[in-house]
Structures are given as structure tokens and as C-alpha cells.
Amino acid sequence: MATAEQTHCNRCGAPLVRDAAYCDRCGERTNRARRLVRLTARVEILFVLLILALVLGFAYVYAIQKP
Ligand SMILES: [Zn+2]
């Protein structure tokens, strides 16, 4: 992911501090923050699916082991 670093706010055009997640002037989220939020959401979904698979797997094993 080689995206050019965002240097100005999308909403108000104020210059952004390097690696800033939010605009100092208007509080708008930067592209970097948006990307991080998307990534976090994806990881959370994967995590939930993993737990679900584990629970279902154990339930299945438990069910077929019953006499
Ligand atoms: Zn701004």
C-alpha cells in the first residue's frame, strides 16, 4: 500500500501534521485514519468469525461424541 502521504485536510484544506489521524482545525478524519479504521474493522470481523468457527467446531465435536 504505497499511497502518497496526505498533507492537507480534505474538508478545510488546513495543513496536516505528519501521521496525523485528525485535522487540527476542523477535526476531519484523514485518509490515514480512515484506512486504519477499515483495517481494524476487518480484523475484528475475522476475529469474530474465528471465535464462531471455534465454538461451532467444539459444539460439533461434542455432539458427535455423545452416545
Ligand atoms: Zn480540516
PDB file of the backbone (N, CA, C, O) and the ligand in Angstrom, with CONECT records:
HET     ZN  A 101       1
ATOM      1  N   MET A   1       0.843  -1.194   0.000  1.00  0.00           N
ATOM      2  CA  MET A   1       0.000   0.000   0.000  1.00  0.00           C
ATOM      3  C   MET A   1       0.884   1.251   0.000  1.00  0.00           C
ATOM      4  O   MET A   1       1.173   1.800   1.063  1.00  0.00           O
ATOM      5  N   ALA A   2       1.295   1.687  -1.132  1.00  0.00           N
ATOM      6  CA  ALA A   2       2.148   2.859  -1.229  1.00  0.00           C
ATOM      7  C   ALA A   2       1.318   4.055  -1.666  1.00  0.00           C
ATOM      8  O   ALA A   2       1.348   4.465  -2.826  1.00  0.00           O
ATOM      9  N   THR A   3       0.579   4.605  -0.715  1.00  0.00           N
ATOM     10  CA  THR A   3      -0.230   5.771  -1.006  1.00  0.00           C
ATOM     11  C   THR A   3       0.541   7.033  -0.628  1.00  0.00           C
ATOM     12  O   THR A   3       1.249   7.051   0.379  1.00  0.00           O
ATOM     13  N   ALA A   4       0.408   8.069  -1.418  1.00  0.00           N
ATOM     14  CA  ALA A   4       1.081   9.325  -1.093  1.00  0.00           C
ATOM     15  C   ALA A   4       0.544   9.870   0.227  1.00  0.00           C
ATOM     16  O   ALA A   4      -0.655   9.812   0.498  1.00  0.00           O
ATOM     17  N   GLU A   5       1.438  10.389   1.027  1.00  0.00           N
ATOM     18  CA  GLU A   5       1.048  10.925   2.333  1.00  0.00           C
ATOM     19  C   GLU A   5       0.148  12.141   2.150  1.00  0.00           C
ATOM     20  O   GLU A   5       0.458  13.045   1.373  1.00  0.00           O
ATOM     21  N   GLN A   6      -0.969  12.154   2.875  1.00  0.00           N
ATOM     22  CA  GLN A   6      -1.889  13.283   2.784  1.00  0.00           C
ATOM     23  C   GLN A   6      -1.318  14.473   3.550  1.00  0.00           C
ATOM     24  O   GLN A   6      -0.932  14.339   4.711  1.00  0.00           O
ATOM     25  N   THR A   7      -1.265  15.620   2.909  1.00  0.00           N
ATOM     26  CA  THR A   7      -0.629  16.775   3.559  1.00  0.00           C
ATOM     27  C   THR A   7      -1.631  17.840   3.956  1.00  0.00           C
ATOM     28  O   THR A   7      -1.333  18.694   4.790  1.00  0.00           O
ATOM     29  N   HIS A   8      -2.828  17.797   3.360  1.00  0.00           N
ATOM     30  CA  HIS A   8      -3.822  18.809   3.692  1.00  0.00           C
ATOM     31  C   HIS A   8      -5.180  18.161   3.954  1.00  0.00           C
ATOM     32  O   HIS A   8      -5.503  17.107   3.406  1.00  0.00           O
ATOM     33  N   CYS A   9      -5.961  18.817   4.803  1.00  0.00           N
ATOM     34  CA  CYS A   9      -7.280  18.302   5.177  1.00  0.00           C
ATOM     35  C   CYS A   9      -8.207  18.264   3.967  1.00  0.00           C
ATOM     36  O   CYS A   9      -8.211  19.180   3.145  1.00  0.00           O
ATOM     37  N   ASN A  10      -8.994  17.189   3.867  1.00  0.00           N
ATOM     38  CA  ASN A  10      -9.937  17.066   2.762  1.00  0.00           C
ATOM     39  C   ASN A  10     -11.064  18.079   2.871  1.00  0.00           C
ATOM     40  O   ASN A  10     -11.599  18.519   1.854  1.00  0.00           O
ATOM     41  N   ARG A  11     -11.430  18.453   4.083  1.00  0.00           N
ATOM     42  CA  ARG A  11     -12.597  19.306   4.265  1.00  0.00           C
ATOM     43  C   ARG A  11     -12.240  20.785   4.237  1.00  0.00           C
ATOM     44  O   ARG A  11     -12.817  21.554   3.469  1.00  0.00           O
ATOM     45  N   CYS A  12     -11.272  21.187   5.090  1.00  0.00           N
ATOM     46  CA  CYS A  12     -10.998  22.622   5.202  1.00  0.00           C
ATOM     47  C   CYS A  12      -9.688  23.033   4.543  1.00  0.00           C
ATOM     48  O   CYS A  12      -9.423  24.227   4.397  1.00  0.00           O
ATOM     49  N   GLY A  13      -8.861  22.064   4.140  1.00  0.00           N
ATOM     50  CA  GLY A  13      -7.637  22.398   3.432  1.00  0.00           C
ATOM     51  C   GLY A  13      -6.488  22.823   4.326  1.00  0.00           C
ATOM     52  O   GLY A  13      -5.442  23.237   3.826  1.00  0.00           O
ATOM     53  N   ALA A  14      -6.658  22.730   5.636  1.00  0.00           N
ATOM     54  CA  ALA A  14      -5.574  23.096   6.552  1.00  0.00           C
ATOM     55  C   ALA A  14      -4.433  22.093   6.436  1.00  0.00           C
ATOM     56  O   ALA A  14      -4.672  20.905   6.224  1.00  0.00           O
ATOM     57  N   PRO A  15      -3.187  22.564   6.574  1.00  0.00           N
ATOM     58  CA  PRO A  15      -2.052  21.636   6.522  1.00  0.00           C
ATOM     59  C   PRO A  15      -2.099  20.675   7.699  1.00  0.00           C
ATOM     60  O   PRO A  15      -2.410  21.066   8.824  1.00  0.00           O
ATOM     61  N   LEU A  16      -1.785  19.409   7.425  1.00  0.00           N
ATOM     62  CA  LEU A  16      -1.850  18.392   8.466  1.00  0.00           C
ATOM     63  C   LEU A  16      -0.449  18.079   9.003  1.00  0.00           C
ATOM     64  O   LEU A  16       0.543  18.110   8.275  1.00  0.00           O
ATOM     65  N   VAL A  17      -0.411  17.783  10.279  1.00  0.00           N
ATOM     66  CA  VAL A  17       0.827  17.273  10.867  1.00  0.00           C
ATOM     67  C   VAL A  17       1.081  15.896  10.278  1.00  0.00           C
ATOM     68  O   VAL A  17       0.137  15.149  10.021  1.00  0.00           O
ATOM     69  N   ARG A  18       2.338  15.553  10.062  1.00  0.00           N
ATOM     70  CA  ARG A  18       2.670  14.251   9.511  1.00  0.00           C
ATOM     71  C   ARG A  18       2.141  13.136  10.408  1.00  0.00           C
ATOM     72  O   ARG A  18       2.296  13.185  11.628  1.00  0.00           O
ATOM     73  N   ASP A  19       1.514  12.127   9.792  1.00  0.00           N
ATOM     74  CA  ASP A  19       0.944  10.975  10.510  1.00  0.00           C
ATOM     75  C   ASP A  19      -0.235  11.350  11.404  1.00  0.00           C
ATOM     76  O   ASP A  19      -0.610  10.581  12.289  1.00  0.00           O
ATOM     77  N   ALA A  20      -0.817  12.516  11.181  1.00  0.00           N
ATOM     78  CA  ALA A  20      -1.971  12.903  11.989  1.00  0.00           C
ATOM     79  C   ALA A  20      -3.186  12.067  11.596  1.00  0.00           C
ATOM     80  O   ALA A  20      -3.355  11.712  10.429  1.00  0.00           O
ATOM     81  N   ALA A  21      -4.018  11.759  12.569  1.00  0.00           N
ATOM     82  CA  ALA A  21      -5.230  10.999  12.299  1.00  0.00           C
ATOM     83  C   ALA A  21      -6.422  11.928  12.107  1.00  0.00           C
ATOM     84  O   ALA A  21      -7.404  11.567  11.459  1.00  0.00           O
ATOM     85  N   TYR A  22      -6.328  13.125  12.674  1.00  0.00           N
ATOM     86  CA  TYR A  22      -7.428  14.079  12.585  1.00  0.00           C
ATOM     87  C   TYR A  22      -6.892  15.469  12.257  1.00  0.00           C
ATOM     88  O   TYR A  22      -5.758  15.804  12.599  1.00  0.00           O
ATOM     89  N   CYS A  23      -7.712  16.268  11.596  1.00  0.00           N
ATOM     90  CA  CYS A  23      -7.339  17.638  11.272  1.00  0.00           C
ATOM     91  C   CYS A  23      -7.334  18.486  12.536  1.00  0.00           C
ATOM     92  O   CYS A  23      -8.246  18.395  13.359  1.00  0.00           O
ATOM     93  N   ASP A  24      -6.296  19.314  12.685  1.00  0.00           N
ATOM     94  CA  ASP A  24      -6.206  20.173  13.861  1.00  0.00           C
ATOM     95  C   ASP A  24      -7.295  21.231  13.873  1.00  0.00           C
ATOM     96  O   ASP A  24      -7.765  21.626  14.940  1.00  0.00           O
ATOM     97  N   ARG A  25      -7.700  21.695  12.699  1.00  0.00           N
ATOM     98  CA  ARG A  25      -8.626  22.816  12.638  1.00  0.00           C
ATOM     99  C   ARG A  25     -10.085  22.369  12.734  1.00  0.00           C
ATOM    100  O   ARG A  25     -10.841  22.905  13.545  1.00  0.00           O
ATOM    101  N   CYS A  26     -10.489  21.394  11.917  1.00  0.00           N
ATOM    102  CA  CYS A  26     -11.917  21.056  11.866  1.00  0.00           C
ATOM    103  C   CYS A  26     -12.228  19.666  12.423  1.00  0.00           C
ATOM    104  O   CYS A  26     -13.396  19.319  12.602  1.00  0.00           O
ATOM    105  N   GLY A  27     -11.189  18.867  12.699  1.00  0.00           N
ATOM    106  CA  GLY A  27     -11.437  17.556  13.293  1.00  0.00           C
ATOM    107  C   GLY A  27     -11.782  16.475  12.296  1.00  0.00           C
ATOM    108  O   GLY A  27     -12.135  15.359  12.678  1.00  0.00           O
ATOM    109  N   GLU A  28     -11.680  16.804  11.005  1.00  0.00           N
ATOM    110  CA  GLU A  28     -11.962  15.806   9.976  1.00  0.00           C
ATOM    111  C   GLU A  28     -10.940  14.673  10.029  1.00  0.00           C
ATOM    112  O   GLU A  28      -9.750  14.903  10.246  1.00  0.00           O
ATOM    113  N   ARG A  29     -11.419  13.456   9.830  1.00  0.00           N
ATOM    114  CA  ARG A  29     -10.525  12.306   9.801  1.00  0.00           C
ATOM    115  C   ARG A  29      -9.654  12.343   8.550  1.00  0.00           C
ATOM    116  O   ARG A  29     -10.144  12.685   7.474  1.00  0.00           O
ATOM    117  N   THR A  30      -8.402  12.006   8.667  1.00  0.00           N
ATOM    118  CA  THR A  30      -7.524  11.969   7.494  1.00  0.00           C
ATOM    119  C   THR A  30      -7.636  10.615   6.805  1.00  0.00           C
ATOM    120  O   THR A  30      -8.198   9.669   7.357  1.00  0.00           O
ATOM    121  N   ASN A  31      -7.095  10.533   5.593  1.00  0.00           N
ATOM    122  CA  ASN A  31      -7.124   9.268   4.851  1.00  0.00           C
ATOM    123  C   ASN A  31      -6.480   8.154   5.649  1.00  0.00           C
ATOM    124  O   ASN A  31      -6.935   7.010   5.631  1.00  0.00           O
ATOM    125  N   ARG A  32      -5.407   8.508   6.354  1.00  0.00           N
ATOM    126  CA  ARG A  32      -4.676   7.526   7.157  1.00  0.00           C
ATOM    127  C   ARG A  32      -5.587   6.933   8.232  1.00  0.00           C
ATOM    128  O   ARG A  32      -5.606   5.719   8.435  1.00  0.00           O
ATOM    129  N   ALA A  33      -6.338   7.792   8.917  1.00  0.00           N
ATOM    130  CA  ALA A  33      -7.233   7.326   9.964  1.00  0.00           C
ATOM    131  C   ALA A  33      -8.331   6.452   9.371  1.00  0.00           C
ATOM    132  O   ALA A  33      -8.703   5.431   9.950  1.00  0.00           O
ATOM    133  N   ARG A  34      -8.850   6.860   8.209  1.00  0.00           N
ATOM    134  CA  ARG A  34      -9.886   6.061   7.550  1.00  0.00           C
ATOM    135  C   ARG A  34      -9.379   4.663   7.245  1.00  0.00           C
ATOM    136  O   ARG A  34     -10.077   3.671   7.455  1.00  0.00           O
ATOM    137  N   ARG A  35      -8.143   4.602   6.744  1.00  0.00           N
ATOM    138  CA  ARG A  35      -7.556   3.313   6.402  1.00  0.00           C
ATOM    139  C   ARG A  35      -7.416   2.450   7.650  1.00  0.00           C
ATOM    140  O   ARG A  35      -7.719   1.257   7.629  1.00  0.00           O
ATOM    141  N   LEU A  36      -6.955   3.064   8.734  1.00  0.00           N
ATOM    142  CA  LEU A  36      -6.769   2.325   9.981  1.00  0.00           C
ATOM    143  C   LEU A  36      -8.095   1.794  10.504  1.00  0.00           C
ATOM    144  O   LEU A  36      -8.176   0.663  10.983  1.00  0.00           O
ATOM    145  N   VAL A  37      -9.136   2.621  10.407  1.00  0.00           N
ATOM    146  CA  VAL A  37     -10.452   2.199  10.882  1.00  0.00           C
ATOM    147  C   VAL A  37     -10.954   1.015  10.064  1.00  0.00           C
ATOM    148  O   VAL A  37     -11.502   0.055  10.607  1.00  0.00           O
ATOM    149  N   ARG A  38     -10.757   1.099   8.742  1.00  0.00           N
ATOM    150  CA  ARG A  38     -11.173  -0.017   7.885  1.00  0.00           C
ATOM    151  C   ARG A  38     -10.422  -1.288   8.249  1.00  0.00           C
ATOM    152  O   ARG A  38     -11.009  -2.366   8.334  1.00  0.00           O
ATOM    153  N   LEU A  39      -9.124  -1.151   8.462  1.00  0.00           N
ATOM    154  CA  LEU A  39      -8.288  -2.304   8.800  1.00  0.00           C
ATOM    155  C   LEU A  39      -8.741  -2.914  10.131  1.00  0.00           C
ATOM    156  O   LEU A  39      -8.845  -4.133  10.265  1.00  0.00           O
ATOM    157  N   THR A  40      -9.008  -2.051  11.106  1.00  0.00           N
ATOM    158  CA  THR A  40      -9.442  -2.524  12.419  1.00  0.00           C
ATOM    159  C   THR A  40     -10.764  -3.274  12.304  1.00  0.00           C
ATOM    160  O   THR A  40     -10.938  -4.330  12.913  1.00  0.00           O
ATOM    161  N   ALA A  41     -11.690  -2.731  11.526  1.00  0.00           N
ATOM    162  CA  ALA A  41     -12.985  -3.384  11.349  1.00  0.00           C
ATOM    163  C   ALA A  41     -12.808  -4.760  10.724  1.00  0.00           C
ATOM    164  O   ALA A  41     -13.468  -5.722  11.119  1.00  0.00           O
ATOM    165  N   ARG A  42     -11.907  -4.845   9.740  1.00  0.00           N
ATOM    166  CA  ARG A  42     -11.661  -6.117   9.074  1.00  0.00           C
ATOM    167  C   ARG A  42     -11.082  -7.144  10.050  1.00  0.00           C
ATOM    168  O   ARG A  42     -11.491  -8.305  10.048  1.00  0.00           O
ATOM    169  N   VAL A  43     -10.140  -6.720  10.873  1.00  0.00           N
ATOM    170  CA  VAL A  43      -9.528  -7.620  11.848  1.00  0.00           C
ATOM    171  C   VAL A  43     -10.574  -8.099  12.847  1.00  0.00           C
ATOM    172  O   VAL A  43     -10.581  -9.267  13.236  1.00  0.00           O
ATOM    173  N   GLU A  44     -11.455  -7.195  13.261  1.00  0.00           N
ATOM    174  CA  GLU A  44     -12.494  -7.570  14.223  1.00  0.00           C
ATOM    175  C   GLU A  44     -13.440  -8.606  13.624  1.00  0.00           C
ATOM    176  O   GLU A  44     -13.822  -9.564  14.295  1.00  0.00           O
ATOM    177  N   ILE A  45     -13.815  -8.414  12.369  1.00  0.00           N
ATOM    178  CA  ILE A  45     -14.707  -9.367  11.707  1.00  0.00           C
ATOM    179  C   ILE A  45     -14.047 -10.736  11.624  1.00  0.00           C
ATOM    180  O   ILE A  45     -14.680 -11.760  11.884  1.00  0.00           O
ATOM    181  N   LEU A  46     -12.762 -10.742  11.258  1.00  0.00           N
ATOM    182  CA  LEU A  46     -12.020 -12.003  11.184  1.00  0.00           C
ATOM    183  C   LEU A  46     -11.985 -12.679  12.547  1.00  0.00           C
ATOM    184  O   LEU A  46     -12.157 -13.894  12.653  1.00  0.00           O
ATOM    185  N   PHE A  47     -11.764 -11.890  13.581  1.00  0.00           N
ATOM    186  CA  PHE A  47     -11.674 -12.419  14.938  1.00  0.00           C
ATOM    187  C   PHE A  47     -13.003 -13.044  15.355  1.00  0.00           C
ATOM    188  O   PHE A  47     -13.031 -14.145  15.906  1.00  0.00           O
ATOM    189  N   VAL A  48     -14.101 -12.343  15.091  1.00  0.00           N
ATOM    190  CA  VAL A  48     -15.431 -12.854  15.437  1.00  0.00           C
ATOM    191  C   VAL A  48     -15.708 -14.156  14.690  1.00  0.00           C
ATOM    192  O   VAL A  48     -16.228 -15.112  15.265  1.00  0.00           O
ATOM    193  N   LEU A  49     -15.355 -14.184  13.405  1.00  0.00           N
ATOM    194  CA  LEU A  49     -15.557 -15.401  12.607  1.00  0.00           C
ATOM    195  C   LEU A  49     -14.743 -16.562  13.164  1.00  0.00           C
ATOM    196  O   LEU A  49     -15.202 -17.704  13.186  1.00  0.00           O
ATOM    197  N   LEU A  50     -13.533 -16.256  13.611  1.00  0.00           N
ATOM    198  CA  LEU A  50     -12.659 -17.287  14.166  1.00  0.00           C
ATOM    199  C   LEU A  50     -13.279 -17.878  15.439  1.00  0.00           C
ATOM    200  O   LEU A  50     -13.322 -19.096  15.608  1.00  0.00           O
ATOM    201  N   ILE A  51     -13.755 -17.009  16.322  1.00  0.00           N
ATOM    202  CA  ILE A  51     -14.394 -17.468  17.560  1.00  0.00           C
ATOM    203  C   ILE A  51     -15.622 -18.312  17.230  1.00  0.00           C
ATOM    204  O   ILE A  51     -15.852 -19.364  17.826  1.00  0.00           O
ATOM    205  N   LEU A  52     -16.404 -17.828  16.270  1.00  0.00           N
ATOM    206  CA  LEU A  52     -17.615 -18.535  15.865  1.00  0.00           C
ATOM    207  C   LEU A  52     -17.271 -19.934  15.353  1.00  0.00           C
ATOM    208  O   LEU A  52     -17.941 -20.911  15.687  1.00  0.00           O
ATOM    209  N   ALA A  53     -16.217 -20.014  14.537  1.00  0.00           N
ATOM    210  CA  ALA A  53     -15.791 -21.297  13.986  1.00  0.00           C
ATOM    211  C   ALA A  53     -15.340 -22.233  15.104  1.00  0.00           C
ATOM    212  O   ALA A  53     -15.636 -23.427  15.079  1.00  0.00           O
ATOM    213  N   LEU A  54     -14.625 -21.686  16.080  1.00  0.00           N
ATOM    214  CA  LEU A  54     -14.168 -22.498  17.209  1.00  0.00           C
ATOM    215  C   LEU A  54     -15.357 -23.049  17.998  1.00  0.00           C
ATOM    216  O   LEU A  54     -15.415 -24.236  18.319  1.00  0.00           O
ATOM    217  N   VAL A  55     -16.300 -22.160  18.302  1.00  0.00           N
ATOM    218  CA  VAL A  55     -17.475 -22.561  19.083  1.00  0.00           C
ATOM    219  C   VAL A  55     -18.264 -23.626  18.335  1.00  0.00           C
ATOM    220  O   VAL A  55     -18.653 -24.642  18.910  1.00  0.00           O
ATOM    221  N   LEU A  56     -18.498 -23.384  17.044  1.00  0.00           N
ATOM    222  CA  LEU A  56     -19.249 -24.354  16.249  1.00  0.00           C
ATOM    223  C   LEU A  56     -18.488 -25.674  16.144  1.00  0.00           C
ATOM    224  O   LEU A  56     -19.083 -26.752  16.189  1.00  0.00           O
ATOM    225  N   GLY A  57     -17.170 -25.575  16.005  1.00  0.00           N
ATOM    226  CA  GLY A  57     -16.346 -26.771  15.923  1.00  0.00           C
ATOM    227  C   GLY A  57     -16.437 -27.607  17.187  1.00  0.00           C
ATOM    228  O   GLY A  57     -16.594 -28.826  17.126  1.00  0.00           O
ATOM    229  N   PHE A  58     -16.337 -26.942  18.335  1.00  0.00           N
ATOM    230  CA  PHE A  58     -16.425 -27.653  19.603  1.00  0.00           C
ATOM    231  C   PHE A  58     -17.819 -28.244  19.805  1.00  0.00           C
ATOM    232  O   PHE A  58     -17.959 -29.369  20.284  1.00  0.00           O
ATOM    233  N   ALA A  59     -18.836 -27.486  19.441  1.00  0.00           N
ATOM    234  CA  ALA A  59     -20.205 -27.970  19.563  1.00  0.00           C
ATOM    235  C   ALA A  59     -20.407 -29.211  18.692  1.00  0.00           C
ATOM    236  O   ALA A  59     -21.066 -30.168  19.099  1.00  0.00           O
ATOM    237  N   TYR A  60     -19.834 -29.180  17.498  1.00  0.00           N
ATOM    238  CA  TYR A  60     -19.954 -30.309  16.575  1.00  0.00           C
ATOM    239  C   TYR A  60     -19.252 -31.542  17.145  1.00  0.00           C
ATOM    240  O   TYR A  60     -19.817 -32.635  17.161  1.00  0.00           O
ATOM    241  N   VAL A  61     -18.018 -31.355  17.610  1.00  0.00           N
ATOM    242  CA  VAL A  61     -17.255 -32.471  18.181  1.00  0.00           C
ATOM    243  C   VAL A  61     -17.994 -33.041  19.396  1.00  0.00           C
ATOM    244  O   VAL A  61     -18.086 -34.257  19.563  1.00  0.00           O
ATOM    245  N   TYR A  62     -18.513 -32.156  20.231  1.00  0.00           N
ATOM    246  CA  TYR A  62     -19.234 -32.582  21.422  1.00  0.00           C
ATOM    247  C   TYR A  62     -20.483 -33.374  21.038  1.00  0.00           C
ATOM    248  O   TYR A  62     -20.822 -34.377  21.667  1.00  0.00           O
ATOM    249  N   ALA A  63     -21.153 -32.901  19.997  1.00  0.00           N
ATOM    250  CA  ALA A  63     -22.409 -33.542  19.578  1.00  0.00           C
ATOM    251  C   ALA A  63     -22.159 -34.953  19.031  1.00  0.00           C
ATOM    252  O   ALA A  63     -22.918 -35.875  19.330  1.00  0.00           O
ATOM    253  N   ILE A  64     -21.086 -35.127  18.223  1.00  0.00           N
ATOM    254  CA  ILE A  64     -20.871 -36.450  17.638  1.00  0.00           C
ATOM    255  C   ILE A  64     -20.212 -37.399  18.626  1.00  0.00           C
ATOM    256  O   ILE A  64     -20.165 -38.604  18.378  1.00  0.00           O
ATOM    257  N   GLN A  65     -19.700 -36.883  19.747  1.00  0.00           N
ATOM    258  CA  GLN A  65     -19.075 -37.773  20.738  1.00  0.00           C
ATOM    259  C   GLN A  65     -20.110 -38.318  21.707  1.00  0.00           C
ATOM    260  O   GLN A  65     -19.845 -39.280  22.429  1.00  0.00           O
ATOM    261  N   LYS A  66     -21.286 -37.709  21.726  1.00  0.00           N
ATOM    262  CA  LYS A  66     -22.346 -38.179  22.624  1.00  0.00           C
ATOM    263  C   LYS A  66     -22.851 -39.541  22.160  1.00  0.00           C
ATOM    264  O   LYS A  66     -22.991 -39.749  20.955  1.00  0.00           O
ATOM    265  N   PRO A  67     -23.121 -40.443  23.035  1.00  0.00           N
ATOM    266  CA  PRO A  67     -23.633 -41.759  22.661  1.00  0.00           C
ATOM    267  C   PRO A  67     -25.053 -41.706  22.083  1.00  0.00           C
ATOM    268  O   PRO A  67     -25.612 -42.743  21.724  1.00  0.00           O
TER     269      PRO A  67
HETATM  270 ZN    ZN A 101      -9.844  20.303   8.417  1.00  0.00          ZN2+
END
